[in-house]
Amino acid sequence: MPIYALTMLAAGFGIPLLAALNAALGQRMSSPAAAATILFCVALTATIAVLAVTGPAALARAAGAPRHLFLAGLFVAFYVLTVTWVAPKFGVGNAVFFVLLGQLVSAAAIDHFGLFTAQVSPLTFTRALGIGVMGIGVWITQQA
């Protein structure tokens, strides 16, 4: 379990870095869409390299996957485009703050209902309180 937590902690560090770097690139290029396109080209290259090492045969199974599972690509595109556009005007911290609040709420709902084959973890009072405390903590960090 600790490896999963550390891996996701590292991924969490990447979210504000992604936002700041791509926002700066979008400003430099005067186009959030162009910056997002470059980001996705770099990401595609990286994932193709990982896939080449881990086994490209898995791609063949995509044809049998339910089509709604491909919507994840639209969500990542929406995130990258919006954070690239919003962060320079609103601040990386503020942008990520609202992203975190959205993640807390949607993650709790996904876990509570076991959506998309997620492990069911009911939203108990204690869990809701913990999520609320996390949300308040994130909000506190954004106060001047």
Residue pairs with C-beta under 8 A, 6 or more apart in sequence:
15 96
15 99
16 92
16 93
16 96
18 39
18 80
18 83
19 83
19 84
19 87
19 92
19 95
19 96
20 87
20 92
22 35
22 36
22 39
22 80
22 83
22 84
23 32
23 35
23 83
23 84
23 87
23 88
23 92
24 88
25 35
25 38
25 39
25 84
26 32
26 34
26 35
26 36
26 84
26 85
26 88
27 88
29 35
32 81
32 84
32 85
33 81
35 84
36 77
36 80
36 81
36 84
39 80
39 84
40 77
40 80
51 58
51 59
69 116
79 99
83 95
83 96
83 99
86 95
87 95
93 141
93 142
94 142
97 138
97 139
97 141
97 142
100 135
100 138
101 135
101 138
104 131
104 134
104 135
105 131
108 123
108 127
108 128
108 131
109 115
109 123
110 116
110 118
111 118
111 119
111 120
111 121
111 123
112 120
112 121
112 122
112 123
113 120
114 120
121 127
